[in-house]
Amino acid sequence: MALTDKQIRDQVWKASWMTQGRGPADGDYAYWVPKWPELEARGMELGDPEYAFNRLLGKGATGADVPPFGAYANPPSPYRSVPPSPWADTPVPQPPPNPPPDPPPNPDPPDGAASGLLQLLAAVERIVDGVEAMAAADGRIATALEQMNTKGLRIHF
């Protein structure tokens, strides 16, 4: 669907406020209004009905043409709000609000069963440490008794 010059100017107004945080300069209208039909045609070829407007938002821009705000900014950032255009009968629709970022992952505290299992595991580890310590002590005692027996001391249990 071909837009009228006024509708194209509305699109330029909207995109400028969204991506620049300011109204368009006269040169913006002089460039985009005659370019719009070409961008619409390219969008039809690509099967992308939003192609022309996305180009206004900065899609494919490089260097100094990369917008400071929006999806095509580097890095991407929220779009800016759009005031009504000076010639508009109705307000220009606002872009959808950016969703809040996902909260950082926060592991749930262990529930009763998991907490009980963790306590049991800690107790088993302490028991294993104790058994290993007793085995080491038993080996030292056996060695000491053997040395005493070798020297003629007899100790009976």
N, C-alpha and C positions, 0 to 999 in steps of 0.2 A: 504494500500500500504506500503510495507516494505521499509524502508530507508536504504541506504548504510551507512557504517561507516562514510564516509566523510560527508554525509548529517546529520547524527546524531551529529557529532562533530560541524557542523555549527549551529545546534539547541542549543547545549550546549553553544557555543560561544555567540549566540544571547541572550539566556535567562540569562546568567551570566552578560553580560553588562547591560541588561534591569533591572535586579533586584538587582545587586550588585554594578553597576557602575564601574566594572573592568572586565578584562578577566578571564576566568576560570583557576583554578589551575589544575595541572596534575592529582590530585586525583579526580577532577570533571569528567574528561574524563574517568578515570578508573572505576568510579562508574556508570555513566549514559550510556555510550555506550553499555555495556553488558545488562543493565537493560531495555533499550529501547524496545526490542521486547516484554518483559513482560508487559510493560506499554501500548504498542499498543494493545496487546491482551485484556487487562483489559478495555481499551477504547472501543473496539469492543463489549465486553460483555455489557457495560453500554450504548452503542449507542452514545458515545461521541468521535468523531474523533480527538478532540483537547486535550483529556485527558493526553496523554504523555507530550505534550508541556506545558500544564497547570501545571503539576507536576514539570517540570523544573522551571516554574515561581514561584513555592512555594505553589501551592494549596495543602492543607492538611499538610503543614509543621507545626511543633511545636517547642517551645523552641528556641535554638540557630539557628535552620534551617529556621526560619521565615525570609524572605528577608527584607532588609531595604527599598526597593523601589518597587512600583508596586501595582497591585490590591490585592495581598495577603500579603502585608506588614501590620503592625499594628502600626499606622493607615494607610489605603491605601494612596498611593501617586503616582505621575506620574512616569512612567517608564523612565529610562535613555536612552540616545541615544546609538546606536550600530555602532562602526566602522567596516569596512570590516575585515573579518577574514584573517589571514596571508596566507592561502592557497586558498582563494576564487578567482574564475575567475571574478565573478560579485559581486557587493556590496550586503550585507545582507539587505533585506527589513527592513525599519524602522517601528516601531510600529506607529499606527495612533496617531496623536496629541491628547492630552487630550482636551476635549472641555472646553472653559472658563466657570467658575462658573456662575450660574445665578445671575444677579444683584439683590440686595435686593429689596423687594417690596417698591415702592415709590408711594404713592397715588397721583392720578392726582389732580391738583388744581380744585376747583369747577368751572364748566362752568357758563355761565351767568344765566341760569335758576336756577341752584342749589344755586348759590350765592344769587340770588334774594329771593329764598325761605328761606334761612338762615337769611337774613336781616329781612324778614317779621316775622319769628318766634321770633327773638330778639325783634322786635317792639311789638308784641303781649304780650310777657313776661313782657315788661316794662309797658304796659297798665294794665295788670292783677295786677302787683305790685302796680300801682297807685290807682286802684279801691280798692284794699285791704286796702291801707293806708287811703283812703278817708272814707271807711266804719269804720275803727277803729277811725278816727278823729271824724266822725259823732256821733259815740257812746259816745265818751268822751264829746262832746258838749252837747248832749242830757242829759247826766248824770249831767253836770255842771248846765244846765238850770233847771233841776228838783230840784237840791240842792238849787238853788237860789229861786225858787218858794216856796220851803218848808220853807225858811227863810223869806218869805214875799216879796221878790223882784219879781216884775212882769215885764217880758221882753216880748214884743210882736213883731212879725215880720210881 
